[in-house]
């Protein structure tokens, strides 16, 4: 069965996984709803399944052709759901379990960036059981301002910019509320940027401007004051450097599907990678749909495209 477009694409039975039990479940449900609507508009049969309400191990996958994962945070982005689907032999688009786990850990991905000469701010890994004086000494050695963030968490939850030693305890408490591991990271002063990749295809670069101290949870999902710019007063070589650095970060981690790289551009016009998001947001406030729209790419076609590539890859995989 095909649709009526000039390049017919088979219509699929798709399960969109959204919700879950992570701190980002509310955003995940919104992302899942956006993806489901987009794929339904392309003619596909779509079911949205919330793993916090449905036991995936006993779910009837018989009529599912492929899964689109819109689960943010733990369980969705850390490789757990990918490993589960692999075990159940259910096809899914996006990064595999190993890459997802690697990208979700800020410290592990930073080590991979360093190995591959991808610029990323200096950091120290910390744990909630660490001696407070040792953490304070690490912070002092790193120098203020610095950033405290959970090692494995998304949507800027638990992230603080610390300008002075007296602000550190509260920042640590906020960080360890979300994860037992955290990182102290050198604060790079500069502009915020994001690069979206669909496999090797690069969507238009976005500069983010927010009146907040940084692109935090509210700036991402709540406030309308955040600005997303596609025209930049910068030399072409600087723009290309940001894009290339983002692409190199994805290559270092071995990503596939729809991913988003968050970067900072310092006053010397050098880009620094903060993280790679293997399941970026798909809400009306999110960056991937904005980049797709700027490229005159229908969001439904974008979602559909990664599913087609996933199934084509499986179909072409040699059998022993």
N, C-alpha and C positions, 0 to 999 in steps of 0.2 A: 504493500500500500504506500502511495507517495502523495506529496502535496502537489499543488498546482503551479509551483514556481518553475522558472525556466530550467533550473538545475534540480530536478526532483530529488528529495531527500526522504528516505523511509521514515515513516511515523513510528515512534517508539512508545513502549510502556515504561515510564520513568518514575523512579522513586526519588523524591527530594528529601534528604535527611536534614532536619532543622529542629532547633530547640535545645534538647539536652539538659544537663544539670550544671553546666559551668556558670561562672559569673557573667558570661556573655550570652546567656540563653535568650534573653529578651531581644537582643540585636539579631541573634541567629534566627529567631522566628520571623522577624521582619525581612531578613535576607532570603529566607526560604520562601516566604510569600511572594516576594518580588520575582524570584527565579521561577516558581511554579506558574505565576501569571504569564511570564514571558514565554515559557515553553508551551503552555496551553494555547497561547495566541498563535503559535506556530503549527498547531494542529495535533500536538502529542497528547497522549493520555498520561496524566500526571497525578501521583499521589504524594502528599506530604506526610512524612512519618516522623514522629518525635520519639527518639530513643529513650527518653525519660518516662514515656507512657507505654511503649511497645518493646517487648523482648525480641531483639533482632535475631537472636539465636533460633527462636521458634517461629519467626515471621515466615509467611508463605511467599517465597521469592519466585515461585514458578512463572508468574506472568511479568516479571521485571526484566527488561532488557538491559538496563543500565541505571546506575545511581549517580545523582548529583549531590555532592556533600556541601551543605551550607551550614555546617556545625562549627561555630567559632569557639576558641578556647580549648581547655582540656577535653580529652576524649575525641574531639573533632580534628584538632590541628596537631595533636601530639603523636599521631601514628596509630592510636588505639583502634579507632573505627576502621582505618585502612587495613590493619591486620585482621580484624574481625571479618570484613568483607572478603579478604583474600582466603581466609579459612573456609568461608561459606561458598567460595567460588562464584561470587557475585561481582560483575564488572562495575568499576567506578571510574569517573574522570578525575584527573588531578594527580598530585604527587603520591608516590608510593609511601608505605609505612616508614621506611628507613629515612627518607628525605624529610617527611613530615616531622618526625621525632627530632631530627637534627636541626631543622629550621626553627622549631618551636622553643628550643633552648637557646637563649641569647648567648650564653657563654660558649656552648658547643659550636654554634654557627659562627661566632666571632673567631674561634680557633681555626675553623675552616677558611674564613676570609683571610686571616693572617697567613695561613699556609699558601694561599693562592694570590697573595699581594693585592687583595682588595682592601682599600683603606676603611678602617672602622675605628671609632674612638677607643682609647685604652680603657681597660677595665680590671676589676678585681672581683672574683667570685666570693660570695659570703654565704654563711648559713646562720639560721636563727639561734643555733647553739653556740656560735662563736663568742668568744670573750668580747665584751663591749669595748674594752680598751684596745684590743687588737683591731677591731673595725675602725675605731676612732683614729688609730695610728695609720691605718691604710688610707683613710680619708685625708688625713693631714699630709701624707706623702704624695697623694694624688693631687691635692690642692683644690681649693674652692674657687668658683662654684663647681659642683659635681651633680650627677644624676643618680638617684637610687631607684631601682626598678626590680620587680620580681624577675627571676630567671626565665620562668615559663608562664606567660600571661599575655593577653592581648588587649586591644582597645585602650591602651594607656592606663589601665587599671593598676593602682598601687604605685604609680610613678610620681616621683617628686624631684624638683630641682632644689638643691640644698646650697644656699649661699653662704652659710656660716655654721660653725660647729654646733651651736645651740639648736639648730634646726634638725640635726641628724637623728636624734632619738625618735622624734615623731615620724620622720620619713621612713626609718627602719620599721617602726610598728606598722605603718601603712603597707610597706612592701611585704612583710612577713605575714600579714593578714591573708595574702593571696598565694603565697608560696613559701616553702621552708628554705628555699635557696633564693638569693638575690644577687644583684651586681651593683658595685659602685662603678660609675662610668664617667670619664672626663666629659665635662659639658662643653660642647662645641657651640660657640655663638655664631649665629648665621641664619640664613633663610631655610625654610622647610620645603622639601620636594618629594614627589612620588612618581615612580615609573611602573607602569603596568605592562606585563608581558603575557602573551598567550602563546605558550611554547616559545618559539624564537621570534614571534611577531611583537613589535614594540608599539604600544599605543601612545597617543600624544602625552608629552610630559606635562605635569601639573605642578605649579608653585602654590603653596598653601600660605595664606595670611590670616592670622587670628589675633584679636586683641588680648587673648589669654596669654599666660606666660609661655605656654607651648601648646601644641596640637593635642589637647587632652580629651577625655571622654566626652565632655560637654561640647567642646568645639567640633568633635567628630560627628556627634549624633543628635545634639539637642539644639544648639544655637544657630541662628540664621546669620550671625555676624561674620562667620568664617567665609573668606573669599578664596575662590579657586581660579587661578590665572593660567591662561594658555599662551599669552604673548609676553615676552620677556625682553627687558632692556639689558641684554647681556651679549657678549661676543659669541658667535656661532661655535667656536671651539670649546667654550665653557659649557654651553648647552650639550654639545656632543659628549663632553667629558662626564657630565651627570648621567646621561643615558647609557654610556658605555660602562660606567662603574656599576650601575644598576644591573645591566645585562651580565657583567662579570660575576656579580654576587650570586645571581641565579645559576650561572654555569658552575660556580664553585660548589653549590649545594646539590646540583643535579635536579632542578625543578622541572615540572611539566604542567601543562594546563594553565589556568588563570592564576597568576601570582602578582603581588604588588610589593615593590621595594620602597622603603622609606629612607630618605637621605637628608643630610644637612649640607649646605654649601657655606663654607667659612669665608672670612673676610679676604682671604687670599684666593678665593674662587676655586678652592679645592673641595670636591665632594667626599662625604663620609657616609658609609652605610650604617644605618641603625639596625634594621632588621628586614627580613624577607617574610611576607605574609603568604602562606600557602593556601589559605582560604580567606581571602579578603572580603570585606563587607559588600553586600549587593543592595543595600537600602537606598532610598531616594536621597540620603545624605552622603552616600558612599562614593569613593573616588573612582572605582572601576567603571560603573555606569556613566559617570561624567566623561571619563577618557574615551569610552566607546562612542558616546554621542558626539564628542568633538571630532572623531574620525568618521562620522556619518555611518556608524555601525549600529545596526539594530541590536538591542540588548538580547532579544530572543535568539537572533541569529548567532550572537557570540556564545551564549550558553549551549545552543544546539551544536555549534561547531566543535566544541571540546568533547561532546558526547560522541559525535560522529568519528572524530579522530581516535577516541578511546576504542570504539567498537571495530573500526577499521584495523587498528593495530592488533587487536585480538584475532580478527579474522585472518590476518596475514601472518600470524605467528606460526612458525613451523611446528608440526606435531611430531613427537618421537614415535 
